[in-house]
């Protein structure tokens, strides 16, 4: 994972509300609360692990092979992306790698 993306670990980012349909390749903008810097991401995939929804975010201006996984939090009819804690990071990325490995082994 690119180092500058780790800087967003403690920030939440607003997504469309639960009732809004996500369009194909929806984009979200993440704002670093400390620097005000903005980053554009496509929601490239989503998956559920331990009854928690996660989005796989692909930077709009970077290599397509780089991605960030964010936890989706629903609160008061709105949804937010929350970055993973250090404890969650390895577990959730390993789970997504397993999901991808299963998908590609089934498609062969």
C-alpha positions in Angstrom: 0.0 0.0 0.0 1.3 3.5 -0.8 2.5 5.4 2.2 0.5 8.5 1.7 -2.7 6.5 1.9 -1.8 5.3 5.4 -2.1 8.9 6.6 -5.9 8.6 6.5 -6.2 5.9 9.0 -8.2 7.9 11.6 -10.6 9.7 9.4 -14.1 9.0 8.3 -15.4 9.8 4.9 -19.0 10.3 3.8 -20.6 8.1 1.2 -24.0 8.1 -0.5 -26.9 7.4 1.9 -28.3 3.9 2.2 -31.2 4.8 -0.1 -29.0 6.3 -2.9 -28.1 3.8 -5.6 -24.4 3.5 -6.3 -23.8 4.0 -10.0 -21.2 1.9 -12.0 -17.7 2.7 -10.8 -18.8 5.3 -8.2 -16.2 7.7 -7.0 -15.7 9.0 -3.5 -13.5 11.9 -2.4 -11.6 11.5 0.8 -10.4 14.6 2.6 -7.6 14.4 5.1 -8.9 16.3 8.1 -5.4 17.4 9.1 -4.1 18.7 5.8 -7.2 19.4 3.8 -5.7 17.4 0.9 -8.3 15.5 -1.2 -8.0 12.1 -2.8 -10.4 10.6 -5.4 -11.2 6.9 -5.3 -13.4 4.6 -7.3 -15.3 2.0 -5.3 -13.8 -1.0 -7.1 -15.3 -3.8 -5.1 -17.1 -4.6 -1.8 -17.1 -7.6 0.5 -18.4 -8.7 3.8 -16.3 -10.2 6.6 -17.5 -11.0 10.1 -20.8 -9.2 9.4 -19.0 -6.0 8.4 -19.2 -4.4 5.0 -15.9 -3.3 3.4 -15.2 -1.3 0.2 -12.1 -1.7 -1.9 -11.1 1.8 -3.0 -8.9 2.2 -6.1 -7.1 5.6 -6.3 -8.3 7.5 -9.4 -4.8 8.8 -10.2 -2.6 5.9 -9.3 -1.6 2.5 -10.6 -4.8 0.3 -10.8 -3.0 -2.4 -8.8 -2.9 -0.2 -5.7 -6.0 -0.3 -3.5 -7.2 0.7 -0.1 -9.8 -1.2 2.0 -12.2 0.9 4.1 -14.8 -0.2 6.6 -18.4 1.0 5.8 -20.2 2.4 8.8 -24.0 3.2 8.7 -25.1 5.9 11.0 -28.4 7.8 11.1 -29.3 6.8 7.5 -25.9 7.8 6.1 -22.9 5.7 5.3 -19.2 6.6 5.9 -15.9 5.0 5.1 -13.6 4.5 8.1 -10.0 3.5 7.6 -8.9 0.2 9.3 -7.1 0.1 12.6 -3.6 -1.4 12.7 -5.2 -4.5 14.3 -7.8 -4.9 11.5 -5.4 -4.1 8.6 -3.6 -7.4 8.1 -6.7 -9.5 8.8 -9.0 -7.7 6.4 -6.4 -7.5 3.6 -5.7 -11.2 4.0 -9.4 -12.0 3.8 -9.7 -10.0 0.6 -6.7 -11.7 -0.9 -8.4 -15.1 0.0 -11.6 -13.9 -1.7 -9.7 -13.0 -4.9 -7.7 -16.2 -4.9 -11.0 -18.2 -4.6 -12.6 -16.2 -7.4 -9.7 -16.7 -9.8 -9.3 -20.4 -9.0 -13.0 -20.9 -9.7 -12.9 -19.0 -13.0 -10.0 -21.2 -14.4 
